[in-house]
Amino acid sequence: MRDDPRLPTSPRFWRSPLRGPWFTSVLGLVLLVGITVLFVTGLVSYAAYNPDLSPVNDKTPDKGILGFYLFAWPTDPHWLYRLTQGVHVTLGITLIPVLLAKLWSVLPRLFTLPPARSVTHALERISLLLLVGGGLFEFVTGVLNVQLDYLFPGSFYPLHFYGAWVFFTAFVAHALLKTPTALRTLRRRREERLPEERSDLVAARPAEPTFSRRGALGFVGGGSLLLFLTTVGQSFDGLRRTALLAPHGGADPGAGPSGFQINKTAAYAGIDAAETAEDAWRLVVTGRTGTVRLGRAQLARLPLHSSALPIACVEGWSTSDQWWRGVRLRDLAALVGYDGEPPGVLVESLQRHGAFRHAALRANQVADPRALLALYVNGEDLSPDHGFPARVIVPAAPGVLNTKWVARLTFGEL
């Protein structure tokens, strides 16, 4: 029954002449580089949220030793998060055809019988299942988060974080086992011009080829190029209309000084226009010497400074540098007793819906002279969707830490 060519457990079931060690090795080496970059930029993105600073920032509180690498996120260069997260999302989408082609190329091995010939073989099969399952899980949840604002059971942050560690652990084990073989296969074909060695990946009775393996690689590469070209524009002015696969692709929303990308609108966040009116809204600043309450007009009479900074989102999109003007965070810290080096700050928003209604910033972020409680952008008052009456803007910080509709700043212990 095992050799019945109608069943996928039979080697004769798989007839594509494209499968083979060379084809699989090329795809594997591309993924070796690409997935390593994806994993590193993903860890960097997690560190940028300052999860070890305050519970309000930490969406994976049970991470334990998996947070061993966390470090104080810098503010220079100011485009750092824009670069790392743009690479993470764009590369992840670009690699989808390569991942699918690689899984297709080794599909016969998933049906090999017996399932385990030894303990070592059983462990290898388990690692393969973790590799395939983890890879599909990470790519699917990542794409859902980017494309559809995440439609998946459970919270995206812990699922994607823990899933990444499971997948990458299996990936490293697989790479250690298979990379030497892949390199040897490519070297053998290049240097000796020998025919492809026999392998369980090579069809036992191949069908007539319709195109070559190099043609198949070109097809996969063309698919990746198409996905790249329809994603990368999400981070560049003038190219947003080409970003068909990005949630904030297309033209900038609206026109004028406030005509640049947003994530949450005021309506979505549940902002009541009555509570943000100038005669009603007050900023509460708390610190070592007590509490200060400031209206918007009072803030505007304090020394104002300008910063040219982008907004960069975990979904991969970003804006160009916008011209923000407002009060430095370190000057607000000085109002409540921190005249020297300012401490970190807990920022609270008026928003009622969505994550990160509270967010904590590190002392180095507060101290940066470009970090502002912004009142204006590009020469005009903030629009409601951009955080009127006041919002935080910090160099190199993820967009959700640039809190909009700020109600309270608490400097000191977080």
N, C-alpha and C positions, 0 to 999 in steps of 0.2 A: 504493500500500500504506500510505503514511503517513496518508492520510485515511480509512482503514478505521475506522468508528466502534466496531468491536469491539476495537481496540487502544488501549492507554493513550497512545500517541504521537499519537493524533488528538484535536484539541480537542473533537470531538463525543462522545468517550468519557465525558467528565466532565460530568455533567448536574445536579449538585446546585445548586439556586438559592441556597444559602446562601453559596457562595463569592463573594468580591468584595473590592475594595480596602478598603471600610469595615470589614468583619468582620476582615480580616487586620490592618488598622492598629490596631484596638482591642486585639487580642491582642498585637500586637508591642509596643505602648507599655507594656502591663502587664508583659511580659517584660523590657523595657528596664530598668524600675525593679527588678523582682524579682531578675533575674539579676545586676545590678550589686551589690545587697545580698548576694546569695549569694557572689559572688566575693570581696568585701571581707571578709565574716565568715569565709570559708574561709582567706584569707591570714592573718587575725588568729589563727585557730585554730592554724595552722602556727607562727606566731611564738610562741604560748604554750608550745610544746614546747621552746623554747630550742635550736633545732637548730644554731645557730652557737656554742653554748657548749661542747659536747662531742660527740665522735663517737657516744657511746652514746645521745644524744637524736636524732641526725640520721638519719632514715629515707630521705632523698633526698640522699646525699653528692655527687652529680654535678650539683647544681642550678645551679652557676656563677652567672651574673648574675641568675638568677631569684630569688636570695635577697637582692637589693639592698636590700629594704625592711626586713629583719629588725631588730628593736629589742629592748631589754631589757624583758621582760614585767613589768608592774607588779603590785603586790599590793593596790592599791586601785582601785576598790572591791572588797571581798572576793567579791562575786557577779559580777564581770566576766565570767569564762569561762562561768559558768552562763547569763548573758544571751546572749552572742555565739554560743555553740554551740547553745543552745536555739533561737535565731532561725534559725541556719543550717539545722539539720535540719528544724525545723517548716516553715519557708518553702519549703525544697526539696521536701518532700512535698506541700505545698499547691499548688505551681505545676505539678505533674504534669499535671492536666487542661488547664491553659492551654497548656503546651508541646505536648501531643498535639493539641489543637485547632489550634494555630498550624501545626504540621507538616501536618495534614490540609488546612488551608486553602490551602497552597501546593503540595500534592502534584503537581498537573498540571505545574508548572514542572520537576520532576525528570525528566519524560519528554519534554520539549521537544526536537524535532529541527530542525536539526542540533545536536549537543552543543555546538559552539562555532562562532559566526559570525565571530569575530575574536579576536585575542589578548586584548583587554580582556574580551570575553565569556567566553573560556575561563578567565581568572583569576577572574571573578565566579562561574562554575560550580564551580571548585575550592574557592573560599572557602565556597560554599554547602554543598558536600559536607562540608567540615571543620566547618562550623557544625552541620549536622544530625547527622553522625556523632559529633562531639565532645559535643554536647548529650545525645544518647541515652546515650553512654558514661558521662558524668559522673552523670547521674541514675540509671542502672542500677547502677553500682558504689556510689554513695552509698546507694541503697535497700538493696542487698544487705548493705552494712556495718551499716546500722541494724537491718534486720529479721532477718538470718540469720547475724550474726557473720561476714559476708563470705565468700561462696562464689564465688570468681573466681580464675582462674589468675594467679599473681603476687602481689606484695605490694600491699595497698591503698594504702599511703602514697605511694609514688612514682607509681603508675599514676594515682591521683586527682589528685595534685599536677601532674604534667606534662600530663595530660589537661585540667585546668582552664585551664592557660595556652594550650594549643592552641585550646580551645573559645572562651575569652574573647577571644583575638586575632581569631579569625574573627568573633566576635560584635560586637566594636568596629568592625571594618571594615564589616560588614553594617549596623550601626546608623548609622554615618556616611553610608552611601549611602541608606538607606531612611527614616530618621527624618524628614527634611524632607518627603518625599513623604507619609508617614503623617500628619504634622501638617496638611499642606495638605489632605489628603483629609477629615480630620475637621472642619477649619475650614470647608471648602466645604459639607459636608453641614449643619453647624450654622447657618452664617450665611446661606447663599444658598438653602437648602432645594431644591437642585437634584437631579435624579436622578443616580444613580451613574454616573460616567464609565466608558467602555468600557475593558476591561482583559483581559489573557489569563487572569485569574483568574475572570472572569465566564463562565458556561457558554454555549457557542454555541447549544445547544438545551436550555434548562433544563427539568427535569421540574416537575410541579406541586408547589408547596411544601406541606409538612405543618405547618410552623410558621415564624415569622419569624426574621430574623437576631438581633433583640433577644432572642427566646425562646431561640435557640441560645446566646447569651452568658449568659443566665440559667441555662441547663443547665450550662454550663462552670463558672460561678461557684458553682452549688450543689454540684457535685462537689468543687471546691476547698474550699468551706466544710465539707463532710462530712469531707474528709481532715484539715483543720485541727482540727476538733472531736474527731477520733479520734486525734490525735497530741499536741496541746498539753498534755494532762493529765499527760504523762510528767514534767513539771517542777513539779507542784503537788500538795501534800498535799490529800487529799479528792477529787481529780479523776483519780487514777491508774487507776481502774476504767474511765474513759472512753477511756484511751489504748490502744485496741485495736490500733493500727498501730505501737506502740512496743514494743521488745523487753523493756523493764522496766516495761511498763504493768501495770494491774491493781493489786490490793492490795499494800501493802508486805509484803515477805517476812517472815513470822513476826510476833511481837509483842514488846513490852518494849523496853528501852533499845537493843537491837541490831536491832530490827525495821525497818531501812531498807535501801535498795537496795545491791547489791554488783555487781561485775563478775565477778571471778574468785573462786571458792570456794577454800578451803584444799585440798580434794581435787583440784580441777583444777590448781592450782599445784604439786602434788606435795609439799605440806608434811607432814613426818613429825612426828607429835605428840610423839615422844620427844625430838626436837631442840629443840622449843619449850617443853619443861617448864622450870619455874623453876629447878630444880637443874642443868639442863644448858645452858640458853641463856645466852650472854654477848654483849653488844654490844661491838664493837671500834671504838674511836674513835681516829683517827690524825690527827696534825697537826704543827705546827712543833716541839713539844717532845717528840714521841714518841708512844707508844701507850698508851691506857687501856682496860681491860676492865671492864665493869660488868654485874653481874647485874640482874635486874628489881627485886629488893628494894633494891639500892643506888641504882638510878635513882629509885625511889619515895621515897628519903630526901633526894634533892636538892630544891631549891626547885621546887615545881610551880605551873603556871599554867594558866588555862583560856581557851579560845577558842570562839566560836560560829561555825562555818564549815560550808558545804555541801560535798558531793561532786558534781562535774560531770564527765560523761563525753563523749568525742568522739562517741558515738552519739546525743547530744542529751539524754539523761535526766539528771536531777539530783535531789538530795535537798534538803529544807529544811535550815536551819542545825541542826547537831547540836552538842552541848556536849561538847567534847573537853578532856581534862586530861592534862598531861604536862610534860616538861622542854623549855624553849625551846632551839631549835637553836643560838642564839647563845651560850647558857650552856654547851652541850656543846663549842662551838668554843673557849670560854675555858678549858676543862679541858686543852686541848692547845696552849695558847700564844697564842691570839688574844683578848687582853683588850680590844682596841679594836674597830675595825670588822672583823667577821668576813669571811672569804673565801667563795667558793662551796664546795659540798660534793658529793662523789660518794656516792650512797646505793646500797648493795648489799643485795639481798633473798635470803632463803632459797629463794624459789620456783624451781622447776626447769622449769616449762613456761610458755609465753606470753611476749609481748614486755615490754620495760622491766623486766627483772630488775635492771638497773642504770639509774640515772637521775641526772642532774646538776641542781643548783639554783644559781641565781645568788646573788651576794653580797647583793643587796637582798632576796631571798626568805629567806635565812638570817637576816638582820638584823631582819626584821619581828618584833615581839614576839608576834604571834599564831601564828608558825610553830613548831610543836611536834614533838617525838618523843612521840606520844601513847601513854599507857598505859591510859587509861580513856575511855569515851564514855558520855554521859548518866548518869553516876554509877556505872557498873559497869566491871569489867575488859572490855577488848576481847574480842569473841568470836573464835574461830579464823578465821572467814570475813572478819572486819573487821581482821585483821592481828595478832592476839595472837602474841607478847608485846608488840610495839611497832610502831608505824607512824608515818610522816611525815604531817603535815597542814599545808598551806601555803595561805594565802588566795589566791584567784583562779587557782590552778594547775589544769591538767587532772587528772582523776582518776588517770591512770597515773603522774603525777609524785608523787602522794601514796603513796609506796611502802609496801606492807604487808610484814609479817614481816621487819623490818629486821635485818640481821646486822652491817653495817659502815658507818661514816661516815668518809670521808676528806676532811678540810678542806684547802684549799690549791689548788695548780695542778691544773686539770682536763684 
